[in-house]
Amino acid sequence: MAEGRPHPQWRMTNDPGAWGGQTPTTLVLGFSKGSTQADIYRTGRFDDVPFARMRPRLERELRHFGVLDADRSIDEALSDPSGDVAFGSLIRCSVAR
């Protein structure tokens, strides 16, 4: 492979996104959107992108640490711009193979 060229099996897509509160007390960052989230980003609903396929586990952890109340779902928190929790990616693009 030539130096300076991306590996043909990897792709990076500039598709930043932020969900949840606009002035949060807690910010939950994922590492990067992977191929699952990148595919949803292109063809699905914007609010379905963050933490796709791992939301039940993340919801349990956020409740355990007191970030998410027992009567509130992670889906509600992700779509609430006035909430006190915000979500995003540490890397502001999708990295997929």
C-alpha positions in Angstrom: 0.0 0.0 0.0 1.3 3.5 -0.9 2.3 5.7 2.0 -0.2 8.4 2.7 -3.2 6.5 1.3 -5.9 5.1 3.5 -6.2 1.3 4.0 -9.0 0.1 1.5 -10.9 -1.7 4.3 -11.1 1.3 6.6 -13.2 4.4 6.1 -13.6 7.7 8.0 -16.7 9.8 7.5 -17.1 13.4 8.7 -20.5 13.1 10.4 -20.4 14.8 13.8 -23.4 14.7 16.0 -24.5 15.7 19.5 -27.6 14.5 21.4 -29.3 15.4 24.6 -28.9 18.4 26.8 -27.5 21.7 25.5 -26.2 22.7 28.9 -25.5 19.4 30.5 -24.1 18.5 33.9 -22.9 15.2 32.5 -21.4 14.4 29.2 -21.3 10.8 28.0 -18.8 10.2 25.2 -18.4 7.2 23.1 -15.1 6.5 21.3 -16.4 6.9 17.8 -19.3 5.9 15.7 -18.6 2.6 14.0 -20.1 1.0 10.9 -23.5 0.3 12.6 -23.9 4.0 13.6 -22.5 5.3 10.3 -25.1 3.2 8.4 -27.9 4.5 10.6 -26.6 8.1 10.2 -26.9 7.8 6.4 -30.2 6.0 6.1 -32.1 6.2 9.4 -33.2 8.6 12.1 -30.6 10.9 13.6 -31.7 10.0 17.2 -31.1 6.3 16.5 -27.4 6.8 15.9 -25.7 7.2 19.3 -24.8 4.0 21.1 -26.8 1.8 18.7 -27.1 -1.8 19.9 -25.6 -1.0 23.3 -28.3 1.3 24.7 -29.7 -1.2 27.2 -26.3 -1.8 28.8 -25.5 2.0 28.8 -28.9 2.7 30.3 -28.2 0.3 33.2 -24.8 1.8 33.8 -26.1 5.4 33.8 -28.8 4.4 36.3 -26.2 2.6 38.5 -24.1 5.8 38.6 -27.1 8.0 39.3 -26.9 9.9 36.0 -30.2 8.6 34.7 -33.3 8.4 36.9 -35.2 5.1 37.1 -38.3 6.6 35.5 -36.4 7.9 32.4 -35.2 6.0 29.4 -31.9 6.6 27.6 -34.0 7.3 24.4 -35.7 10.1 26.3 -32.4 11.5 27.5 -30.9 11.4 24.0 -33.7 13.4 22.5 -34.1 16.0 25.3 -32.3 19.2 24.5 -33.3 20.6 27.9 -32.0 17.6 29.8 -28.9 17.5 32.0 -27.2 14.7 30.1 -25.5 15.1 26.7 -24.1 12.5 24.4 -21.5 12.5 21.7 -18.3 11.0 20.3 -14.8 11.6 21.4 -13.7 11.3 17.8 -16.0 13.5 15.7 -16.3 11.2 12.7 -17.2 7.6 12.0 -14.4 5.1 11.9 -15.5 1.9 10.2 -14.1 -1.3 8.6 
